[in-house]
Amino acid sequence: MRLEERINQVDSFSNTEYILLEYLISSKSKVVKMQAAELAKHTFTSPASVTRLSQKLGFSGFNEFKFFLKQEVNELKTNKNKSWHLLQADIEKTINLTEEANLLPISRLIAEARNIFVFGTDWGERNTAELFARNFIAVGIYMTIVPSITELRWVSQKVRKEDLIIIISYSGEGKDVTELSQLLKLKKVKIVSVTPLSKNHLSTLSSNNLYYQATQLEGISQDPSAEYNLFTALHIVLDALFRNYFDNFYLK
């Protein structure tokens, strides 16, 4: 339990205790090196007030409280820049996955397709799809962005086996996408799926697969009221596909 959680469990504090709490929360790393008298001096309170507050928070005294606070400070130091390191690891893993993949057959599908449709299953995937298609305009390849599942359903009724559909999905799941992918497979339409590295229905129904690594951020990614889009690695794998096409087909 963190300090803030302990504070929230207490019904009320005196004005003096609020002064101490404000200093404790803002200066944890300093407090762990202080004695009770020193903390009292910095907050214009008394050592007795420091002891009473420590006991109200569930500790036998200030020394036990300080030990708890030191552990919390050390944990924060350990976790500092953790999300940045996760991003670095995701990028490195995605580059390795892309190097292991054979991009040439997918580039050939793009070069030979009668029509190319690109569908992103959600807001972030649609944004990356638009940037992906924009790059190909520069080399004379024109892709149709499918704006929603409704239009994908329309497309699935009209496409032929000479066409290509690229589906970008964060989960690789979803009843509608799975059903339409099954229909496209029956019609022998080539599907290229781009998903995180995990077993999913979309990748099993696709003729070609590309994968990227996207590690969830602890806390925010599980919070339904918050949204954080993990698409940096996705941009890398799509850019790698464009560059593979550029090197093998556009320059020839």
Buried (B, 14 or more C-beta within 10 A) or exposed (E): EEBEEBBEEEEEBEEBBEBBBEBBEEBBEBBBEBEBEBBBEBBEBBBEBBBBBBBBBEBEEBEBBBEBBBEBBEEEEEEEEEBEEBBEEBBEBBBEBBEEBEBEEBBBBBBEBEBBBBBBBBEBBBBBBEEBBEBBEEBEBEBBBBEEBEBBBEBBEEBEEEBBBBBBBBBBBBEEBBBBBEBBBEEEBBBBBBBBBEEBBBBEBBBBBBBBBBBEBEEEBEEEEEEEBBBEBBBBBBBBBBBBBBEBBBEE
